[in-house]
Amino acid sequence: MAPAAPAAKGAGPSGGADDRLAPLAGVVLEVSVSVGDSVDVDDQVVVLEAMKMKTVIGAHKAGKVTGVHVKSGDAVDADQPLVTIS
């Protein structure tokens, strides 16, 4: 019997296709969007700080922000949903 294939990274409850995930663990410095905002690809949605470096997180697709899952000061893990864009 063949061993089970490993789960795909990003599959499951960590986020869906509409979720912009944190690329690394850090602390949220700024949330730049609100529910209802329209965004284009690469528009700034969140700024994270990790190891004293700021990382600007851009939108992964164009659309409307339908969920904001973090606030300033939140600690986040890698692959944690930050915002949902539909």
C-alpha positions, 0 to 999 in steps of 0.5 A, spaced: 500 500 500 502 506 498 503 512 503 498 517 503 500 524 499 502 530 504 497 535 504 498 541 500 501 547 503 495 552 504 489 547 504 484 546 509 482 551 514 488 556 513 485 560 508 481 559 501 482 562 494 479 569 496 484 570 502 490 574 503 495 570 507 500 572 511 507 570 508 511 570 515 509 570 522 509 577 525 505 583 528 500 587 524 502 594 524 497 597 520 491 594 516 490 599 510 483 597 508 476 596 510 470 591 508 467 594 502 473 597 499 475 596 492 482 593 491 487 592 485 492 587 485 498 589 489 494 594 493 497 595 500 492 591 505 496 590 511 503 592 514 507 586 518 513 587 522 517 581 523 524 581 526 524 589 526 523 589 519 516 592 516 513 588 510 508 591 506 502 585 504 499 587 497 492 584 495 493 578 491 487 579 486 483 585 484 476 585 487 472 588 493 474 586 501 469 582 504 473 580 510 478 583 515 481 578 520 486 582 523 487 588 527 493 593 529 497 589 534 495 582 532 500 577 532 499 572 526 502 566 524 505 564 517 499 562 512 494 566 517 488 569 513 489 577 513 483 579 509 478 576 504 477 579 497 472 577 493 
